Amino acid sequence: MRPGIDLGLLAERLCQSMLHVGVGVSHVTPGGEQVPELRIGILLHGVAQRNPSNTMLDRSDAFRAARGAIAKWDGKIHEDDTRLAHLLSVARGEFGRRGFEATTMRDIAGASDMSTGTVYRLLGSKDELLLTLMSSYSDKVGTAWDSVVRASSSPLSKLDALMWVAINVLDRFSDEVRITLAWMRQSPPSTPSSLILGVSHPTQLRHVKELLSSGTRTGEIHLDGGTADIRARCVLEAIWGAGAPVHAAGVRAAQALARDTVLRGAVVPR
């Protein structure tokens, strides 16, 4: 194994990748049977043809774009109405803890120490409330993703910066992530992903596919097996999975693990 890698975090990451092996890939997806081997291969052997240094990655335009977009997440919602801001914060926590379907407006009113009538007047219906919460979240995530993709950097640097975005999303928007995952479980397969995820999954998949294609042509990225679509799906899972250790170990440890697996590979080549 690569020296200095946290074996506990690595074991957890490998297990989570396998437990979530069906996310984004249906059993009827052509080539889907190759996904487990590809996902483990990405974490153990990485996608970089030559190991990039942390200094090089930190100095990339893509990483600077990611940091700039993340810094803008600190702006508060509805600063001119503290009651509304408080209600949105309470609702976010209740939806994340109970799930959207199980949470009532009465629950939100009780948790916020306000009357149910006041909650309805300020927030509207429960569906309108969810749309308000998730639209703000989706806009922030989508802006950060687009900023990285448009940056003047190599494909590998962009993959690294996208993982930094994902790590910070899991750290800063854990309630919204739980709401999204619950929504995905409850939505029928025919529901457009853009209605569930806010940031279009097909768009993300296309961007990753383009980065892999470009990086392969320049000799910067090496990833064998499966179709171009399957490889992109597996790398997209690796990007969003980079944030998995964040609550146990923090953003920096999650970033170190992501770079030492997805980019460099946890196993030192012989």
C-alpha positions in Angstrom: 0.0 0.0 0.0 1.1 3.6 -0.6 3.0 4.8 2.5 1.1 7.1 4.8 -2.4 6.1 3.6 -5.0 5.7 6.3 -5.9 2.0 6.1 -9.0 2.4 8.1 -10.4 5.1 5.8 -9.3 3.1 2.8 -11.2 0.0 4.0 -14.3 2.1 4.7 -14.1 3.6 1.2 -13.7 0.3 -0.5 -16.7 -1.2 1.4 -18.9 1.9 0.6 -18.0 1.7 -3.1 -19.1 -1.9 -3.2 -22.2 -1.4 -1.1 -23.2 1.4 -3.5 -22.1 -0.5 -6.7 -25.6 -0.2 -8.2 -25.9 3.6 -7.9 -26.1 5.1 -11.3 -25.8 1.7 -13.1 -28.8 -0.4 -13.7 -28.5 -4.2 -14.0 -29.6 -3.8 -17.6 -26.9 -1.2 -18.4 -24.7 -2.7 -21.2 -21.4 -3.7 -19.6 -22.8 -3.2 -16.0 -21.2 -6.5 -14.9 -17.8 -4.9 -15.2 -18.6 -2.1 -12.7 -17.4 -3.8 -9.5 -14.0 -4.6 -10.9 -13.6 -1.1 -12.4 -14.6 0.7 -9.2 -12.1 -1.3 -7.1 -9.5 -0.9 -9.8 -9.9 2.9 -9.7 -9.3 3.0 -6.0 -6.5 0.6 -5.9 -4.6 1.6 -9.0 -5.7 5.1 -9.8 -6.4 6.8 -13.1 -3.2 8.9 -13.4 -0.6 7.7 -15.8 2.1 9.5 -13.7 1.6 10.4 -10.1 0.8 14.1 -9.7 2.3 16.0 -6.8 0.0 17.8 -4.3 1.7 21.0 -5.1 0.9 20.8 -8.8 -2.7 19.9 -8.0 -3.1 22.7 -5.5 -1.8 25.3 -8.0 -4.0 24.3 -10.9 -6.6 26.8 -12.3 -9.3 24.2 -11.7 -8.5 23.9 -8.0 -8.5 27.7 -7.7 -11.8 27.8 -9.4 -13.2 25.2 -7.0 -12.0 27.1 -4.0 -13.4 30.3 -5.3 -16.9 28.8 -5.9 -16.9 27.1 -2.5 -16.0 30.3 -0.8 -19.2 31.9 -2.2 -21.3 29.2 -0.4 -20.9 31.2 2.8 -23.5 33.7 1.8 -26.6 33.5 4.0 -30.1 33.0 2.5 -32.6 35.8 3.0 -30.4 37.9 5.3 -33.2 40.5 5.4 -35.6 38.1 7.2 -34.0 36.3 10.1 -37.2 34.4 10.8 -37.3 33.0 7.3 -33.6 32.1 7.5 -34.2 30.3 10.8 -37.2 28.4 9.4 -35.2 27.3 6.3 -32.4 26.1 8.6 -34.8 24.1 10.8 -36.7 22.6 7.8 -33.4 21.5 6.2 -32.4 19.7 9.4 -35.9 18.1 9.9 -36.0 16.9 6.3 -32.5 15.5 6.6 -33.2 13.7 9.9 -36.8 12.5 9.3 -37.0 12.4 5.5 -39.2 14.6 3.3 -42.2 12.3 3.3 -42.2 11.8 7.1 -41.8 15.4 8.0 -44.9 17.6 8.4 -45.2 21.3 8.5 -46.3 20.9 12.1 -43.0 19.2 12.9 -41.1 22.2 11.4 -43.3 24.6 13.3 -42.6 22.8 16.6 -38.9 22.6 16.0 -38.7 26.3 15.2 -41.0 27.4 18.1 -43.4 29.1 15.7 -47.1 28.5 14.9 -48.1 26.3 12.0 -49.9 29.2 10.4 -46.8 31.3 10.6 -44.8 28.6 8.9 -47.2 28.2 6.1 -47.3 32.0 5.6 -43.6 32.3 5.4 -42.8 29.1 3.5 -45.9 28.1 1.6 -46.6 24.4 1.0 -44.1 21.6 1.9 -43.4 21.1 -1.8 -42.6 24.8 -2.2 -40.4 24.7 0.8 -38.4 21.7 -0.6 -38.0 23.4 -3.9 -36.6 26.5 -2.2 -34.1 24.5 -0.2 -33.0 22.3 -3.0 -32.8 25.0 -5.7 -30.3 27.0 -3.6 -28.3 23.8 -3.0 -28.4 22.8 -6.6 -27.3 26.3 -7.8 -24.3 26.3 -5.5 -23.2 22.8 -6.5 -23.8 23.4 -10.2 -21.9 26.7 -10.2 -18.9 25.0 -8.6 -19.0 22.1 -11.0 -19.2 24.4 -14.0 -16.4 26.6 -12.8 -14.1 23.6 -12.6 -15.0 22.2 -16.0 -14.5 25.6 -17.7 -11.0 26.2 -16.0 -7.8 26.1 -18.1 -6.4 23.0 -16.6 -5.5 19.4 -17.5 -8.2 16.7 -17.3 -6.5 15.1 -14.3 -6.4 18.5 -12.4 -10.1 18.9 -13.2 -10.9 15.5 -11.8 -9.0 16.4 -8.6 -10.8 19.8 -8.3 -14.2 18.1 -8.8 -13.4 15.7 -5.9 -12.6 18.8 -3.8 -16.0 20.2 -4.7 -17.7 16.9 -3.8 -15.8 16.6 -0.4 -17.0 20.1 0.5 -20.6 19.4 -0.6 -20.7 16.4 1.8 -19.2 18.5 4.5 -21.3 21.6 4.1 -24.6 20.2 2.8 -25.1 16.9 4.5 -28.8 17.6 5.1 -29.4 18.3 1.4 -27.4 15.2 0.4 -29.6 13.0 2.7 -32.7 14.6 1.3 -31.5 14.0 -2.2 -30.6 10.3 -1.5 -34.0 9.8 0.1 -35.7 11.4 -2.8 -33.8 9.2 -5.3 -34.9 6.0 -3.3 -38.6 7.2 -3.4 -38.7 8.4 -7.0 -39.8 6.0 -9.8 -37.1 5.1 -12.4 -38.9 7.2 -15.0 -38.3 10.5 -13.0 -35.8 12.7 -14.9 -32.6 12.9 -12.8 -32.6 16.7 -13.2 -35.8 16.8 -11.1 -34.1 14.8 -8.4 -30.5 15.9 -8.3 -30.9 19.5 -9.4 -27.5 19.3 -11.1 -28.2 17.1 -14.1 -26.6 13.7 -13.8 -26.4 13.2 -17.6 -24.5 16.5 -17.8 -22.0 15.5 -15.2 -21.6 12.1 -16.9 -20.9 13.8 -20.2 -18.3 16.1 -18.6 -16.5 13.2 -17.0 -16.6 11.2 -20.2 -15.0 14.2 -22.1 -12.3 14.6 -19.4 -11.4 10.9 -19.6 -11.3 11.0 -23.4 -9.1 14.1 -23.4 -6.8 12.8 -20.7 -6.4 9.4 -22.5 -5.5 11.2 -25.7 -2.8 13.2 -24.0 -1.5 10.2 -22.1 -2.3 11.8 -18.7 -5.1 9.3 -17.8 -5.0 5.5 -18.1 -8.2 3.5 -17.4 -8.9 0.2 -19.1 -12.0 -2.0 -19.1 -15.6 -1.4 -19.9 -17.2 1.0 -22.4 -16.5 4.7 -22.3 -19.9 5.1 -20.7 -19.2 2.6 -18.0 -15.8 4.1 -17.3 -17.3 7.5 -16.9 -20.0 6.2 -14.6 -17.4 4.6 -12.4 -15.2 7.7 -12.2 -18.3 9.9 -11.5 -19.0 7.6 -8.5 -15.4 8.0 -7.4 -15.7 11.8 -7.6 -18.8 11.9 -5.4 -17.6 9.1 -3.2 -14.5 11.2 -2.3 -16.5 12.9 0.3 -17.5 9.7 2.1 -14.8 10.0 4.9 -15.4 13.7 5.6 -17.6 13.4 8.7 -15.3 10.8 10.3 -11.9 12.4 9.4 -12.5 16.0 8.0 -12.0 17.5 4.6 -8.2 17.3 4.4 -8.1 13.6 5.3 -10.8 13.0 2.7 -8.9 14.9 0.1 -5.6 13.0 0.9 -7.4 9.7 0.6 -9.1 10.7 -2.7 -5.8 11.7 -4.2 -4.0 8.6 -3.0 -6.7 6.3 -4.4 -8.6 7.8 -7.4 -5.6 9.6 -8.8 -2.5 7.7 -7.7 -3.9 4.4 -6.6 -3.7 2.9 -3.1 -1.4 0.1 -4.3 2.2 1.0 -5.1 3.0 -0.4 -8.6 5.6 -3.1 -8.6 
